[in-house]
Amino acid sequence: MIWAIIIGMSIVTIVPRIIPVFLVDQASYPDWVNRWLDAIPYAALGALIFPGIMTVIPDQPIIGLIGGVIAIVIAFFEVNVIFAVLGAILTVYLLTM
């Protein structure tokens, strides 16, 4: 019985993920829709990262904000993303010493 539940839940989970793959390839959208859709990953990434920045040190959210600004400045120079991450980590570490 447990295997039937696991397989059923797997099918229910994978179907909504697979269907858009086939539908999006066949559809054509106006240029303004494509530009809007291109911006969604960045908006989602910001929504996921910003709360974490604010809670690096719960009593001092400014330290997380400074680390985030440093990461943005480093990323502006179009270097590898690991340098932006390491710069933010180093900044937060130095500010908490």
PAZA-254122 format. One record per residue: residue in three letters; x negated, y, z of N, C-alpha, C in turn. Coordinates in steps of 0.1 Angstrom, whole numbers, plus 5000, padded with zeros to 4 digits. Layout:
% residues N
ALAXYZXYZXYZ
...
% end
This chain:
% residues 97
MET499249885000500050005000499150135000
ILE498150125008497250245008496650274995
TRP496250174987495750194974496650254965
ALA497950224966498950284957499150434960
ILE499050464973499050604977497850684972
ILE496650624973495450694969495550714953
ILE495950614946495950624931497050724927
GLY498250714934499250814931498850954934
MET498150984945497751114948496651164938
SER495851064933494751104924495451144910
ILE496451074906497151104894497851244895
VAL498451264906499251394908498251504908
THR497051484913496051594914495351624901
ILE495151514893494351534881495251584869
VAL496451554869497351594858497351744856
PRO497651824867497651974865496252024861
ARG495151954863493852004860493551964845
ILE494051854840493751814827494651884816
ILE495851904819496851964809496352094804
PRO495952194813495452324807494252314798
VAL493452214800492252194791492752174777
PHE493752094775494252074761495052184756
LEU495852254765496652364760495852494757
VAL494852524764494152644762493352634749
ASP492852524746492052504733492852534721
GLN494152504722495052514710495652654709
ALA495752724720496452854720495452964716
SER496053064709495253184706495953304713
TYR495153384719495653504726495253634720
PRO495953744723495453874718494153904725
ASP493454004719492154044724492254094739
TRP493354174742493454224756493654114766
VAL494354004762494553894771493153824774
ASN492453804763491053744765490153824774
ARG490253954773489354044781489854034796
TRP491154024798491754014811491353874817
LEU491453774809491153634814489653624817
ASP488753694810487353694812486953754826
ALA487853844831487553914843487953834856
ILE488853734854489353654865488253584873
PRO487253524867486253454876485553554885
TYR485253674880484553764888485453814900
ALA486653834897487653874908487753764918
ALA487853644914487953534923486753514931
LEU485553524925484353514932484153624943
GLY484553744939484553854949485453824961
ALA486653774958487653744969487153634978
LEU486253544972485753434981484553484989
ILE483753564983482453604990482653715000
PHE483553814997483553935006483953905020
PRO484953815023485253785037483953715044
GLY483253645037482053585043480953685046
ILE480853785037479953895040480353975053
MET481653995054482054075066481953995079
THR481753865079481753785091480353715093
VAL479353765087477953715089477653715104
ILE477853835109477753855124479053925128
PRO479953855134481253905136481354045143
ASP480354075152480354195160479754315151
GLN479054275141478354385133478554355118
PRO479754385113479954365098479054445089
ILE478554555094477654645086476454565081
ILE475954475089474754395086475054315073
GLY476254255073476654175061476854265049
LEU477354375051477554475040476254515034
ILE475254545043473954585038473354475030
GLY473454345035472954235028473654215014
GLY474954235014475654235001475254344991
VAL474954464996474554564988473154534982
ILE472254484990470954444986471054334975
ALA471954244977472154134966472654204953
ILE473554294954474054364942472954444935
VAL472154514943471054584937470054494930
ILE469754384936468854284930469454224918
ALA470754194918471454134907471554234895
PHE471554364898471654464888470454454878
PHE469254414884468054404875468054274867
GLU469154194867469254074859468153974862
VAL467753954874466853844877467653724881
ASN466953614883467653494886468453504899
VAL469553444900470553464911469953414924
ILE468953324924468353284936467653394943
PHE467053494936466353604941467353704948
ALA468553714943469553794949470053734962
VAL470253604962470653534974469553544985
LEU468253514981467153524990466953664996
GLY467153764987467053904992468053935002
ALA469353895000470353915010470053845023
ILE469653715022469353645034468253705042
LEU467153745035466053815041466453945048
THR467254015041467754145047468554125060
VAL469454025059470254005071469353945083
TYR468353865079467453805089466653925095
LEU466154005087465254115093466154215101
LEU467354235097468154335105468654265118
THR468654135119469054075132467954045141
MET466754075137465554045146465454135157
% end
